[in-house]
């Protein structure tokens, strides 16, 4: 099986061709080793860092931005977004505070300070 995709690791955006034959995965079109690794990961175990916002209950019209501490499996994004939507926090919030722990091995952490 052959798959074409665009490397999103840097702005150059190389067009990668990934060949998958049984358990052999090879990548061409990459300009650097990062692209090869991206192509392999994208076709064998795609992951993404999820970013979102969470409501701050004790501050009017205030949300705190959050993200996963590590990339999570791409097919779990909607489940993670659903869990994030269920929670709210109270200020103060510091950058790095854990909002939800251990969601598909990642924590949901604050990326903004709310005093
Ligand atoms: S293959 Fe390398 S140079 Fe090309 S987009 Fe990916 S990271 Fe950038």
Backbone and ligand atoms as CSV (ligand in chain L), in Angstrom:
chain,resi,resn,atom,element,x,y,z
A,1,UNK,N,N,0.844,-1.184,0.000
A,1,UNK,CA,C,0.000,0.000,0.000
A,1,UNK,C,C,0.889,1.247,0.000
A,2,UNK,N,N,0.474,2.242,-0.786
A,2,UNK,CA,C,1.232,3.481,-0.884
A,2,UNK,C,C,0.346,4.613,-0.371
A,3,UNK,N,N,0.934,5.517,0.417
A,3,UNK,CA,C,0.159,6.625,0.962
A,3,UNK,C,C,0.965,7.906,0.807
A,4,UNK,N,N,0.299,8.962,0.338
A,4,UNK,CA,C,0.958,10.266,0.228
A,4,UNK,C,C,0.466,11.173,1.338
A,5,UNK,N,N,1.374,11.872,1.978
A,5,UNK,CA,C,0.969,12.832,2.999
A,5,UNK,C,C,1.969,13.966,3.080
A,6,UNK,N,N,1.541,15.037,3.712
A,6,UNK,CA,C,2.399,16.212,3.865
A,6,UNK,C,C,2.999,16.212,5.254
A,7,UNK,N,N,4.301,16.356,5.319
A,7,UNK,CA,C,4.968,16.418,6.623
A,7,UNK,C,C,4.615,17.758,7.289
A,8,UNK,N,N,4.182,17.692,8.533
A,8,UNK,CA,C,3.773,18.917,9.249
A,8,UNK,C,C,4.764,19.294,10.353
A,9,UNK,N,N,5.950,18.673,10.313
A,9,UNK,CA,C,6.930,18.950,11.371
A,9,UNK,C,C,7.536,20.341,11.244
A,10,UNK,N,N,7.726,20.806,9.999
A,10,UNK,CA,C,8.264,22.163,9.825
A,10,UNK,C,C,7.563,22.835,8.653
A,11,UNK,N,N,7.739,24.142,8.481
A,11,UNK,CA,C,6.994,24.871,7.446
A,11,UNK,C,C,7.312,24.457,6.002
A,12,UNK,N,N,8.385,23.745,5.787
A,12,UNK,CA,C,8.747,23.331,4.430
A,12,UNK,C,C,7.671,22.437,3.811
A,13,UNK,N,N,7.013,21.630,4.631
A,13,UNK,CA,C,5.867,20.832,4.172
A,13,UNK,C,C,6.177,19.845,3.067
A,14,UNK,N,N,7.206,19.054,3.224
A,14,UNK,CA,C,7.584,18.063,2.207
A,14,UNK,C,C,6.438,17.084,1.950
A,15,UNK,N,N,6.297,16.689,0.691
A,15,UNK,CA,C,5.313,15.657,0.343
A,15,UNK,C,C,5.983,14.294,0.511
A,16,UNK,N,N,5.443,13.511,1.397
A,16,UNK,CA,C,6.026,12.205,1.704
A,16,UNK,C,C,5.238,11.107,1.003
A,17,UNK,N,N,5.934,10.102,0.555
A,17,UNK,CA,C,5.291,8.888,0.064
A,17,UNK,C,C,5.696,7.762,1.002
A,18,UNK,N,N,4.700,7.135,1.590
A,18,UNK,CA,C,4.968,6.047,2.541
A,18,UNK,C,C,4.532,4.742,1.897
A,19,UNK,N,N,5.463,3.811,1.790
A,19,UNK,CA,C,5.174,2.480,1.260
A,19,UNK,C,C,5.059,1.501,2.409
A,20,UNK,N,N,3.942,0.796,2.450
A,20,UNK,CA,C,3.743,-0.195,3.515
A,20,UNK,C,C,3.572,-1.564,2.852
A,21,UNK,N,N,4.536,-2.432,3.081
A,21,UNK,CA,C,4.496,-3.797,2.557
A,21,UNK,C,C,4.645,-4.735,3.741
A,22,UNK,N,N,3.568,-5.421,4.105
A,22,UNK,CA,C,3.543,-6.267,5.299
A,22,UNK,C,C,3.977,-5.445,6.509
A,23,UNK,N,N,5.105,-5.797,7.121
A,23,UNK,CA,C,5.531,-4.995,8.284
A,23,UNK,C,C,6.655,-4.020,7.930
A,24,UNK,N,N,6.995,-3.928,6.630
A,24,UNK,CA,C,8.039,-2.987,6.212
A,24,UNK,C,C,7.421,-1.641,5.823
A,25,UNK,N,N,7.905,-0.593,6.451
A,25,UNK,CA,C,7.428,0.758,6.145
A,25,UNK,C,C,8.621,1.572,5.677
A,26,UNK,N,N,8.527,2.147,4.469
A,26,UNK,CA,C,9.606,3.006,3.984
A,26,UNK,C,C,9.018,4.348,3.548
A,27,UNK,N,N,9.826,5.382,3.701
A,27,UNK,CA,C,9.373,6.743,3.412
A,27,UNK,C,C,10.303,7.366,2.382
A,28,UNK,N,N,9.731,8.058,1.399
A,28,UNK,CA,C,10.536,8.844,0.465
A,28,UNK,C,C,9.919,10.234,0.344
A,29,UNK,N,N,10.697,11.168,-0.180
A,29,UNK,CA,C,10.225,12.546,-0.343
A,29,UNK,C,C,10.577,13.434,0.827
A,30,UNK,N,N,11.066,12.849,1.902
A,30,UNK,CA,C,11.453,13.640,3.082
A,30,UNK,C,C,12.820,14.288,2.846
A,31,UNK,N,N,12.970,15.513,3.367
A,31,UNK,CA,C,14.251,16.211,3.240
A,31,UNK,C,C,15.128,16.032,4.466
A,32,UNK,N,N,14.588,15.402,5.507
A,32,UNK,CA,C,15.399,15.180,6.706
A,32,UNK,C,C,14.860,13.963,7.462
A,33,UNK,N,N,15.615,13.448,8.431
A,33,UNK,CA,C,15.192,12.244,9.163
A,33,UNK,C,C,13.889,12.422,9.948
A,34,UNK,N,N,13.599,13.673,10.360
A,34,UNK,CA,C,12.348,13.904,11.109
A,34,UNK,C,C,11.134,13.549,10.254
A,35,UNK,N,N,11.239,13.841,8.960
A,35,UNK,CA,C,10.139,13.531,8.049
A,35,UNK,C,C,9.934,12.036,7.906
A,36,UNK,N,N,11.032,11.290,7.872
A,36,UNK,CA,C,10.909,9.833,7.791
A,36,UNK,C,C,10.182,9.296,9.020
A,37,UNK,N,N,10.573,9.774,10.195
A,37,UNK,CA,C,9.939,9.312,11.433
A,37,UNK,C,C,8.471,9.725,11.477
A,38,UNK,N,N,8.192,10.951,11.006
A,38,UNK,CA,C,6.800,11.417,10.980
A,38,UNK,C,C,5.958,10.504,10.080
A,39,UNK,N,N,6.484,10.195,8.879
A,39,UNK,CA,C,5.750,9.344,7.952
A,39,UNK,C,C,5.476,7.959,8.528
A,40,UNK,N,N,6.484,7.398,9.185
A,40,UNK,CA,C,6.302,6.068,9.789
A,40,UNK,C,C,5.252,6.136,10.894
A,41,UNK,N,N,5.389,7.118,11.789
A,41,UNK,CA,C,4.428,7.246,12.895
A,41,UNK,C,C,3.015,7.488,12.385
A,42,UNK,N,N,2.904,8.348,11.378
A,42,UNK,CA,C,1.583,8.726,10.876
A,42,UNK,C,C,0.852,7.518,10.279
A,43,UNK,N,N,1.596,6.572,9.745
A,43,UNK,CA,C,0.968,5.407,9.127
A,43,UNK,C,C,0.903,4.195,10.048
A,44,UNK,N,N,1.575,4.237,11.180
A,44,UNK,CA,C,1.530,3.082,12.082
A,44,UNK,C,C,0.879,3.415,13.429
A,45,UNK,N,N,1.133,4.626,13.956
A,45,UNK,CA,C,0.572,5.010,15.255
A,45,UNK,C,C,0.426,6.535,15.309
A,46,UNK,N,N,-0.545,7.085,14.561
A,46,UNK,CA,C,-0.671,8.549,14.511
A,46,UNK,C,C,-1.095,9.131,15.861
A,47,UNK,N,N,-0.443,10.203,16.255
A,47,UNK,CA,C,-0.767,10.863,17.523
A,47,UNK,C,C,-0.892,12.374,17.297
A,48,UNK,N,N,-1.561,13.030,18.230
A,48,UNK,CA,C,-1.710,14.481,18.161
A,48,UNK,C,C,-1.697,15.065,19.569
A,49,UNK,N,N,-1.163,16.280,19.686
A,49,UNK,CA,C,-1.343,17.058,20.909
A,49,UNK,C,C,-2.676,17.784,20.761
A,50,UNK,N,N,-3.539,17.626,21.766
A,50,UNK,CA,C,-4.869,18.247,21.718
A,50,UNK,C,C,-4.831,19.544,22.522
A,51,UNK,N,N,-5.375,20.617,21.950
A,51,UNK,CA,C,-5.509,21.877,22.676
A,51,UNK,C,C,-6.992,22.224,22.768
A,52,UNK,N,N,-7.362,22.861,23.878
A,52,UNK,CA,C,-8.762,23.246,24.048
A,52,UNK,C,C,-8.844,24.332,25.123
A,53,UNK,N,N,-10.046,24.604,25.591
A,53,UNK,CA,C,-10.253,25.577,26.669
A,53,UNK,C,C,-11.210,24.997,27.700
A,54,UNK,N,N,-11.068,25.474,28.944
A,54,UNK,CA,C,-11.909,25.019,30.065
A,54,UNK,C,C,-12.463,26.254,30.772
A,55,UNK,N,N,-13.729,26.175,31.158
A,55,UNK,CA,C,-14.387,27.312,31.813
A,55,UNK,C,C,-13.825,27.521,33.220
A,56,UNK,N,N,-13.635,28.787,33.590
A,56,UNK,CA,C,-13.199,29.144,34.946
A,56,UNK,C,C,-14.439,29.648,35.681
A,57,UNK,N,N,-14.873,28.918,36.705
A,57,UNK,CA,C,-16.190,29.167,37.309
A,57,UNK,C,C,-16.246,30.455,38.131
A,58,UNK,N,N,-15.141,30.843,38.748
A,58,UNK,CA,C,-15.190,32.021,39.623
A,58,UNK,C,C,-14.648,33.297,38.970
A,59,UNK,N,N,-14.583,33.305,37.656
A,59,UNK,CA,C,-14.217,34.516,36.903
A,59,UNK,C,C,-15.226,34.640,35.757
A,60,UNK,N,N,-15.823,35.817,35.662
A,60,UNK,CA,C,-16.853,36.013,34.649
A,60,UNK,C,C,-16.259,35.928,33.233
A,61,UNK,N,N,-16.933,35.201,32.366
A,61,UNK,CA,C,-16.534,35.071,30.954
A,61,UNK,C,C,-15.055,34.739,30.783
A,62,UNK,N,N,-14.560,33.830,31.605
A,62,UNK,CA,C,-13.130,33.497,31.528
A,62,UNK,C,C,-12.942,32.008,31.243
A,63,UNK,N,N,-12.046,31.740,30.312
A,63,UNK,CA,C,-11.674,30.368,29.978
A,63,UNK,C,C,-10.164,30.252,30.165
A,64,UNK,N,N,-9.701,29.049,30.477
A,64,UNK,CA,C,-8.267,28.809,30.542
A,64,UNK,C,C,-7.901,27.828,29.428
A,65,UNK,N,N,-6.836,28.142,28.707
A,65,UNK,CA,C,-6.402,27.242,27.643
A,65,UNK,C,C,-5.690,26.032,28.248
A,66,UNK,N,N,-5.886,24.877,27.620
A,66,UNK,CA,C,-5.296,23.628,28.109
A,66,UNK,C,C,-4.761,22.828,26.923
A,67,UNK,N,N,-3.908,21.852,27.224
A,67,UNK,CA,C,-3.425,20.927,26.190
A,67,UNK,C,C,-3.051,19.602,26.840
A,68,UNK,N,N,-2.917,18.598,26.010
A,68,UNK,CA,C,-2.433,17.316,26.521
A,68,UNK,C,C,-0.938,17.427,26.794
A,69,UNK,N,N,-0.487,16.797,27.872
A,69,UNK,CA,C,0.927,16.882,28.251
A,69,UNK,C,C,1.825,16.148,27.263
A,70,UNK,N,N,1.272,15.147,26.591
A,70,UNK,CA,C,1.982,14.399,25.549
A,70,UNK,C,C,0.986,14.126,24.416
A,71,UNK,N,N,1.478,13.853,23.214
A,71,UNK,CA,C,0.533,13.517,22.146
A,71,UNK,C,C,-0.263,12.252,22.487
A,72,UNK,N,N,-1.522,12.226,22.082
A,72,UNK,CA,C,-2.376,11.058,22.328
A,72,UNK,C,C,-2.725,10.397,20.999
A,73,UNK,N,N,-3.182,9.133,21.027
A,73,UNK,CA,C,-3.575,8.493,19.766
A,73,UNK,C,C,-4.647,9.321,19.048
A,74,UNK,N,N,-4.467,9.494,17.741
A,74,UNK,CA,C,-5.371,10.339,16.951
A,74,UNK,C,C,-6.825,9.878,17.075
A,75,UNK,N,N,-7.053,8.568,17.195
A,75,UNK,CA,C,-8.439,8.086,17.258
A,75,UNK,C,C,-9.091,8.310,18.630
A,76,UNK,N,N,-8.356,8.902,19.570
A,76,UNK,CA,C,-8.923,9.197,20.895
A,76,UNK,C,C,-9.232,10.692,21.070
A,77,UNK,N,N,-9.018,11.484,20.026
A,77,UNK,CA,C,-9.186,12.939,20.144
A,77,UNK,C,C,-10.605,13.297,20.597
A,78,UNK,N,N,-11.631,12.706,19.994
A,78,UNK,CA,C,-13.003,13.092,20.340
A,78,UNK,C,C,-13.350,12.687,21.762
A,79,UNK,N,N,-12.847,11.539,22.223
A,79,UNK,CA,C,-13.077,11.136,23.619
A,79,UNK,C,C,-12.411,12.123,24.572
A,80,UNK,N,N,-11.200,12.531,24.245
A,80,UNK,CA,C,-10.484,13.486,25.097
A,80,UNK,C,C,-11.214,14.833,25.110
A,81,UNK,N,N,-11.651,15.294,23.944
A,81,UNK,CA,C,-12.397,16.556,23.884
A,81,UNK,C,C,-13.672,16.460,24.716
A,82,UNK,N,N,-14.330,15.295,24.686
A,82,UNK,CA,C,-15.543,15.092,25.489
A,82,UNK,C,C,-15.262,15.205,26.977
A,83,UNK,N,N,-14.148,14.643,27.425
A,83,UNK,CA,C,-13.781,14.724,28.849
A,83,UNK,C,C,-13.425,16.157,29.236
A,84,UNK,N,N,-12.725,16.859,28.354
A,84,UNK,CA,C,-12.354,18.254,28.641
A,84,UNK,C,C,-13.616,19.108,28.774
A,85,UNK,N,N,-14.605,18.828,27.922
A,85,UNK,CA,C,-15.849,19.614,27.939
A,85,UNK,C,C,-16.611,19.452,29.259
A,86,UNK,N,N,-16.410,18.345,29.954
A,86,UNK,CA,C,-17.152,18.067,31.198
A,86,UNK,C,C,-16.622,18.840,32.396
A,87,UNK,N,N,-15.385,19.350,32.328
A,87,UNK,CA,C,-14.772,19.927,33.517
A,87,UNK,C,C,-14.772,21.455,33.501
A,88,UNK,N,N,-14.648,22.001,34.697
A,88,UNK,CA,C,-14.426,23.441,34.861
A,88,UNK,C,C,-13.423,23.577,36.005
A,89,UNK,N,N,-12.831,24.747,36.135
A,89,UNK,CA,C,-11.836,24.956,37.190
A,89,UNK,C,C,-12.139,26.255,37.928
A,90,UNK,N,N,-11.502,26.402,39.089
A,90,UNK,CA,C,-11.584,27.655,39.827
A,90,UNK,C,C,-10.230,28.337,39.800
A,91,UNK,N,N,-10.214,29.636,39.586
A,91,UNK,CA,C,-8.970,30.409,39.670
A,91,UNK,C,C,-8.561,30.483,41.143
A,92,UNK,N,N,-7.286,30.639,41.434
A,92,UNK,CA,C,-6.196,30.833,40.486
A,92,UNK,C,C,-5.750,29.541,39.817
A,93,UNK,N,N,-5.292,29.686,38.589
A,93,UNK,CA,C,-4.754,28.561,37.823
A,93,UNK,C,C,-3.361,28.963,37.365
A,94,UNK,N,N,-2.409,28.045,37.552
A,94,UNK,CA,C,-1.039,28.324,37.094
A,94,UNK,C,C,-0.748,27.487,35.843
A,95,UNK,N,N,0.152,27.993,35.009
A,95,UNK,CA,C,0.590,27.228,33.834
A,95,UNK,C,C,1.174,25.901,34.319
A,96,UNK,N,N,0.720,24.811,33.740
A,96,UNK,CA,C,1.212,23.485,34.116
A,96,UNK,C,C,0.333,22.777,35.120
A,97,UNK,N,N,-0.645,23.485,35.716
A,97,UNK,CA,C,-1.577,22.811,36.631
A,97,UNK,C,C,-2.285,21.681,35.896
A,98,UNK,N,N,-2.420,20.542,36.566
A,98,UNK,CA,C,-3.106,19.396,35.955
A,98,UNK,C,C,-4.611,19.584,36.147
A,99,UNK,N,N,-5.327,19.648,35.049
A,99,UNK,CA,C,-6.784,19.840,35.075
A,99,UNK,C,C,-7.477,18.484,35.092
A,100,UNK,N,N,-6.974,17.543,34.300
A,100,UNK,CA,C,-7.438,16.145,34.304
A,100,UNK,C,C,-6.185,15.281,34.260
A,101,UNK,N,N,-6.134,14.260,35.107
A,101,UNK,CA,C,-4.940,13.412,35.082
A,101,UNK,C,C,-5.219,12.082,34.395
A,102,UNK,N,N,-4.188,11.570,33.750
A,102,UNK,CA,C,-4.154,10.237,33.151
A,102,UNK,C,C,-5.320,9.936,32.211
A,103,UNK,N,N,-5.357,10.672,31.143
A,103,UNK,CA,C,-6.329,10.429,30.080
A,103,UNK,C,C,-5.539,9.852,28.914
A,104,UNK,N,N,-5.679,8.559,28.665
A,104,UNK,CA,C,-4.880,7.875,27.645
A,104,UNK,C,C,-3.386,8.176,27.853
A,105,UNK,N,N,-2.963,8.078,29.101
A,105,UNK,CA,C,-1.570,8.282,29.532
A,105,UNK,C,C,-1.129,9.744,29.520
A,106,UNK,N,N,-1.984,10.660,29.139
A,106,UNK,CA,C,-1.637,12.083,29.136
A,106,UNK,C,C,-2.410,12.801,30.242
A,107,UNK,N,N,-1.833,13.883,30.726
A,107,UNK,CA,C,-2.579,14.791,31.605
A,107,UNK,C,C,-3.079,15.948,30.751
A,108,UNK,N,N,-4.169,16.548,31.198
A,108,UNK,CA,C,-4.629,17.781,30.569
A,108,UNK,C,C,-4.120,18.903,31.455
A,109,UNK,N,N,-3.262,19.759,30.910
A,109,UNK,CA,C,-2.603,20.786,31.728
A,109,UNK,C,C,-2.950,22.188,31.219
A,110,UNK,N,N,-2.956,23.128,32.177
A,110,UNK,CA,C,-3.242,24.522,31.837
A,110,UNK,C,C,-2.050,25.122,31.098
A,111,UNK,N,N,-2.355,25.949,30.095
A,111,UNK,CA,C,-1.278,26.629,29.352
A,111,UNK,C,C,-1.368,28.152,29.526
A,112,UNK,N,N,-2.225,28.570,30.470
A,112,UNK,CA,C,-2.389,30.008,30.698
A,112,UNK,C,C,-2.576,30.211,32.196
A,113,UNK,N,N,-2.074,31.342,32.693
A,113,UNK,CA,C,-2.258,31.660,34.112
A,113,UNK,C,C,-3.514,32.514,34.284
A,114,UNK,N,N,-4.358,32.120,35.224
A,114,UNK,CA,C,-5.544,32.921,35.574
A,114,UNK,C,C,-5.402,33.270,37.048
A,115,UNK,N,N,-5.222,34.555,37.356
A,115,UNK,CA,C,-5.020,34.971,38.754
A,115,UNK,C,C,-6.340,35.163,39.470
L,1,LIG,S1,S,10.771,16.204,6.010
L,1,LIG,FE1,FE,12.062,17.502,7.289
L,1,LIG,S2,S,12.334,19.341,6.037
L,1,LIG,FE2,FE,10.585,18.275,5.171
L,1,LIG,S3,S,8.773,19.170,6.199
L,1,LIG,FE3,FE,9.396,17.348,7.367
L,1,LIG,S4,S,10.726,18.135,8.978
L,1,LIG,FE4,FE,10.571,19.710,7.407
